[in-house]
């Protein structure tokens, strides 16, 4: 599992059509440590549903999207989206 705010790494994984590693990508600006930990805790609490091992999980202030890293392009969400609390 890789946690990053850098778009280059998820793009490389998606372009290579790799099955992993799973990536948690923080988008949408600068997060305080408390905000990042709260959002990361929310994502990890839904690890099985989001299939973190095989997905690029995009975390934004208002939502969490899980993209299949080996079968979907970045920016195209899987059918189930979640609103972050």
N, C-alpha and C positions, 0 to 999 in steps of 0.2 A: 504494500500500500504506500502510495506517495501522496503527500499533502503539499500543495503548491498554490501560488497565485500567478505563476508564469504560464502563458498560453503555449509556448513552444513545446514543452514536454508532452502535453496531451495531443497536440497536433502530430507529433512524431509517432506516438503510439497508434493514433487513428490511421495515419497514412500507411504505416507498416501493417495494419490490420492485425495487430498483436492481440492475443487474448488476455494479456496482462502486462504489467501489474495494474491493479486497480488504482485509480487516481481520484483524489478529492481536490477539486479546483475551486478556490475562492475567487469570486469576481465581484465587481461593483464598488471598488474603492478601498480605503484603508479601514481596517477593523481594529478595535481595541483588543487587548488580550482577552478581556472578559467576553466580548462579543464573539471572538473566534472560538473560544472554549465552549461557549453556550451552543453555537451552531454546530461545532464538531461533535459535541455530545449528542445533539439531536440526530445528526447523520448516523453516528455509530449506533445509536439506539434503534435505528431502522436498517441496520446492515444487511440482514437477510432479505428484506423486502426490496432494497435498492440493488442487491447483488453487487456489493462493493468490490469484490474480487475481480469481476469481469467488466466493470463499468468505469466510465469517466463521470463522476458525480459533481455537478456544477452547483456550488452553493452561492446564492445571492442573498441579499438582505431580506427579500420577500418570498423566496421560493428555493426549492431544491429540485434539480432535474438529474435523472440518471440516464446516461447515454451508453449504449452498448459499445465498448471500445473497438471490438473487432467486426461489428456488423453495421454500425451507423456512423454517419458523419457528425462531427462536433457541430452543435447548433440545432440538431434535429432531435428533440426529446422523445423518449419512449412514451407510450400512451399514458402511463401513470405519472402524474406530477404531484408534488407536495408543496404546500405553503409552509414556510418556516414560521415558527412561533416566536 
